[in-house]
Amino acid sequence: MRTEGPRAAASVSVVIPVKDDADELRRCLRALALQTKRPDQIIVVDNMSSDESAEVARSAGADVIHCDRPGIPAAAAAGYDAASADLILRLDADCVPAGSWVAAMSSAADAHPEASVFAGGARFVDGPRPLRTPLAGLYLGAYAIVLLPALGHVPLFGSNLGLRRDAWRRVSSSVHRDDPEVHDDLDLSFHLGEHHRIRLVPGAAMGISMRPFTSASAFRRRVRRGVRTVVIHWPASFPPVRWARLAMRRAGSVVARRVTR
């Protein structure tokens, strides 16, 4: 009887959208250089920066592509399009990944071939030190609680996510990449979560900045964009309609697995 050999480890591309964040990007790339598992490709998407972000990326050996369409959705999508590896990891320029981040996400992808999307947690790397981890937990917990009813599953978090390249190709033409007023990770949640299994990766540790929450106007802007991102998916993904569709698909998957046993 023929037996299969061990599955080859997934290759990894890391995508970092950036706009005028040279110092933070330098720190992020330093952390990626210290990973226990080095990514096969690092793509920095320069979204019309006026500082030396592109030069910082090149000096660190990253592939630099330029995106002239404004907004993170366009920049992130351009990076995913350019990725050549099996697994695409995404973080922001002001993130500081733990040394085991790439290894943890890659191991999860190798161990769970049934999943196409991978989500990790985070803690703040600035602000009052004793509050960094609990405040990040509160923020991410509230984010999940608010969006679970809209999505019918856990939302993705743009500072720490992974997706298989073939899954991206299936949704790349339907995401709202040309709308700078949407949250790209929430938009991806709507498109990927309906057809692909999402796996949480507790060991994929990520440091994030508290900068987006340091002013009332910045927070209001995030909330406004969140509402917009949800509403533009209606009526097709209006919650009761989406829940029913997800329930039918999940039931079909359970039946299919039983039949093939």
C-alpha positions as CSV (number, residue, x, y, z in Angstrom):
1,M,0.0,0.0,0.0
2,R,1.3,3.4,-0.9
3,T,1.8,5.9,1.9
4,E,2.2,9.6,1.6
5,G,5.4,11.3,2.8
6,P,5.4,14.3,5.2
7,R,3.6,17.4,3.9
8,A,6.0,20.1,2.8
9,A,6.0,23.2,5.1
10,A,4.2,26.1,3.6
11,S,6.3,29.0,2.3
12,V,5.6,32.4,3.9
13,S,5.2,35.9,2.5
14,V,4.8,38.8,4.9
15,V,2.9,41.9,3.7
16,I,3.3,45.3,5.4
17,P,1.4,48.3,4.1
18,V,3.1,51.6,5.1
19,K,2.5,55.3,4.8
20,D,4.9,57.7,6.4
21,D,6.0,55.3,9.2
22,A,9.7,54.9,8.6
23,D,10.8,54.7,12.2
24,E,8.1,52.2,13.2
25,L,8.7,50.2,10.0
26,R,12.4,50.0,10.8
27,R,11.6,48.5,14.2
28,C,9.1,46.1,12.6
29,L,11.6,44.8,10.1
30,R,14.2,44.4,12.8
31,A,11.8,42.1,14.6
32,L,11.1,40.1,11.4
33,A,14.9,39.7,10.9
34,L,15.0,38.0,14.4
35,Q,12.3,35.4,13.7
36,T,13.0,31.8,14.6
37,K,11.6,31.0,11.2
38,R,12.5,33.6,8.6
39,P,9.8,34.4,6.0
40,D,10.6,33.5,2.4
41,Q,9.5,37.0,1.3
42,I,8.8,40.3,2.9
43,I,6.7,42.8,0.9
44,V,6.5,46.4,2.0
45,V,3.7,48.3,0.1
46,D,4.5,52.0,0.0
47,N,1.2,53.9,0.0
48,M,2.6,57.2,-1.3
49,S,4.8,57.9,1.6
50,S,6.6,61.3,1.9
51,D,9.2,60.0,4.2
52,E,12.0,57.4,3.8
53,S,9.8,54.4,4.4
54,A,10.6,52.8,1.0
55,E,14.4,53.3,1.6
56,V,14.1,51.7,5.0
57,A,12.4,48.7,3.5
58,R,14.9,48.3,0.7
59,S,17.9,48.6,3.1
60,A,16.3,45.7,5.2
61,G,16.1,43.5,2.1
62,A,12.3,43.7,1.6
63,D,10.6,43.8,-1.7
64,V,9.1,47.3,-2.2
65,I,6.0,47.9,-4.3
66,H,4.3,51.2,-4.7
67,C,0.5,51.7,-4.5
68,D,-0.8,55.0,-5.7
69,R,-4.4,54.4,-4.7
70,P,-5.0,55.9,-1.3
71,G,-5.9,53.8,1.8
72,I,-4.9,50.6,3.6
73,P,-7.4,48.4,1.6
74,A,-5.7,49.2,-1.7
75,A,-2.2,48.9,-0.2
76,A,-2.9,45.6,1.6
77,A,-4.5,44.1,-1.5
78,A,-1.6,45.1,-3.7
79,G,0.7,43.3,-1.3
80,Y,-1.4,40.1,-1.3
81,D,-1.5,40.2,-5.1
82,A,2.3,40.4,-5.2
83,A,2.9,37.6,-2.6
84,S,4.4,34.4,-4.1
85,A,4.3,32.1,-1.1
86,D,1.7,29.6,0.0
87,L,0.8,31.5,3.2
88,I,0.5,35.3,3.4
89,L,0.9,36.9,6.8
90,R,-0.2,40.5,7.4
91,L,0.9,43.0,10.0
92,D,1.1,46.8,10.2
93,A,4.3,48.9,10.1
94,D,4.0,49.9,13.8
95,C,3.7,46.2,14.9
96,V,6.4,44.3,16.7
97,P,6.0,40.5,16.2
98,A,7.3,38.1,18.8
99,G,10.3,36.1,17.7
100,S,8.1,33.0,17.2
101,W,5.3,34.7,15.2
102,V,6.1,33.4,11.8
103,A,6.8,30.0,13.1
104,A,3.5,29.9,15.1
105,M,1.4,31.0,12.1
106,S,3.3,28.7,9.7
107,S,2.9,25.7,12.1
108,A,-0.8,26.3,12.4
109,A,-1.2,26.4,8.6
110,D,0.8,23.1,8.3
111,A,-1.1,21.4,11.1
112,H,-4.6,22.5,10.0
113,P,-4.9,22.0,6.2
114,E,-8.7,22.3,6.6
115,A,-8.3,26.0,7.6
116,S,-7.5,28.8,5.2
117,V,-7.4,31.8,7.5
118,F,-5.4,32.3,10.7
119,A,-5.9,34.9,13.4
120,G,-3.6,35.8,16.3
121,G,-3.9,38.1,19.3
122,A,-2.0,41.2,20.4
123,R,-0.8,43.3,23.3
124,F,0.1,47.0,23.3
125,V,3.8,47.9,23.2
126,D,3.3,51.5,24.4
127,G,1.2,53.2,26.9
128,P,1.2,52.4,30.7
129,R,3.1,49.1,31.0
130,P,0.8,47.4,33.6
131,L,-2.2,48.1,31.4
132,R,-0.8,47.1,28.0
133,T,-1.9,43.4,28.0
134,P,-5.3,43.8,29.7
135,L,-6.3,46.9,27.6
136,A,-5.4,45.0,24.4
137,G,-7.5,42.1,25.6
138,L,-10.4,44.4,26.4
139,Y,-10.1,46.1,22.9
140,L,-9.9,42.8,21.0
141,G,-12.6,41.2,23.1
142,A,-15.0,44.2,22.5
143,Y,-14.1,44.1,18.8
144,A,-15.1,40.4,18.6
145,I,-18.2,40.8,20.6
146,V,-19.5,43.7,18.6
147,L,-18.8,42.0,15.2
148,L,-19.7,38.4,15.9
149,P,-23.5,39.1,15.3
150,A,-22.7,40.9,12.0
151,L,-20.4,38.2,10.7
152,G,-21.6,35.0,12.3
153,H,-18.0,34.1,13.1
154,V,-14.9,35.7,14.7
155,P,-13.5,38.8,12.9
156,L,-10.0,39.0,11.5
157,F,-7.6,41.5,13.0
158,G,-5.4,43.2,10.5
159,S,-2.3,43.5,12.7
160,N,-2.0,39.8,13.0
161,L,-3.6,37.6,10.4
162,G,-2.6,34.9,7.8
163,L,-4.4,33.6,4.8
164,R,-3.5,31.0,2.2
165,R,-2.7,32.5,-1.2
166,D,-5.4,30.4,-3.0
167,A,-8.0,31.7,-0.5
168,W,-7.0,35.3,-1.3
169,R,-7.2,34.6,-5.1
170,R,-10.8,33.5,-4.6
171,V,-11.9,36.8,-3.0
172,S,-9.4,39.3,-4.5
173,S,-11.9,40.6,-7.1
174,S,-14.7,41.0,-4.6
175,V,-13.0,42.9,-1.7
176,H,-13.5,46.7,-1.4
177,R,-9.9,47.5,-2.3
178,D,-10.7,50.9,-3.8
179,D,-12.6,52.3,-0.8
180,P,-10.2,54.0,1.7
181,E,-13.0,54.4,4.2
182,V,-13.4,50.7,5.0
183,H,-11.5,48.5,7.4
184,D,-9.6,46.1,5.2
185,D,-9.5,43.3,7.8
186,L,-13.2,43.5,8.5
187,D,-13.9,43.5,4.8
188,L,-11.7,40.4,4.5
189,S,-13.7,38.9,7.4
190,F,-16.9,39.2,5.4
191,H,-15.5,37.6,2.2
192,L,-13.2,35.0,3.6
193,G,-15.3,33.9,6.6
194,E,-18.2,32.8,4.5
195,H,-16.4,30.1,2.5
196,H,-13.2,29.5,4.5
197,R,-12.5,28.2,7.9
198,I,-10.8,30.6,10.3
199,R,-8.4,29.2,12.9
200,L,-7.3,31.1,16.0
201,V,-3.6,30.8,16.8
202,P,-3.0,31.7,20.5
203,G,0.8,31.3,20.2
204,A,1.1,33.9,17.5
205,A,2.1,36.9,19.7
206,M,2.0,40.4,18.3
207,G,2.9,43.8,19.8
208,I,0.7,46.7,18.5
209,S,0.7,50.4,19.0
210,M,-1.9,52.4,21.0
211,R,-1.6,55.3,18.6
212,P,-5.0,54.8,17.0
213,F,-6.7,55.3,20.3
214,T,-4.9,58.3,21.6
215,S,-7.4,60.8,20.4
216,A,-11.2,61.0,20.3
217,S,-11.2,61.9,16.6
218,A,-9.1,58.9,15.7
219,F,-11.3,56.6,17.6
220,R,-14.5,58.1,16.0
221,R,-12.9,57.6,12.6
222,R,-12.3,54.0,13.3
223,V,-15.9,53.5,14.5
224,R,-17.3,55.3,11.5
225,R,-15.2,53.1,9.1
226,G,-16.3,50.0,11.0
227,V,-20.0,50.9,10.5
228,R,-19.4,51.7,6.9
229,T,-17.6,48.4,6.3
230,V,-20.5,46.4,7.8
231,V,-23.3,48.3,6.0
232,I,-21.8,48.1,2.5
233,H,-22.1,44.3,2.7
234,W,-25.9,44.6,3.1
235,P,-28.4,43.4,2.1
236,A,-26.5,40.3,0.9
237,S,-24.9,39.9,4.3
238,F,-27.6,41.4,6.5
239,P,-27.2,39.3,9.7
240,P,-30.2,37.0,9.5
241,V,-29.6,36.3,5.8
242,R,-25.9,35.7,6.4
243,W,-26.5,33.5,9.5
244,A,-28.9,31.3,7.5
245,R,-26.5,31.0,4.6
246,L,-23.6,30.1,7.0
247,A,-25.7,27.5,8.8
248,M,-26.7,25.8,5.6
249,R,-23.0,25.7,4.4
250,R,-21.8,24.3,7.7
251,A,-24.5,21.7,7.8
252,G,-23.6,20.7,4.3
253,S,-19.9,20.4,5.3
254,V,-20.8,18.1,8.2
255,V,-22.8,15.9,5.9
256,A,-20.0,15.8,3.4
257,R,-17.5,14.7,6.0
258,R,-19.7,12.0,7.3
259,V,-20.3,10.6,3.7
260,T,-16.5,10.5,3.0
261,R,-15.7,8.6,6.2
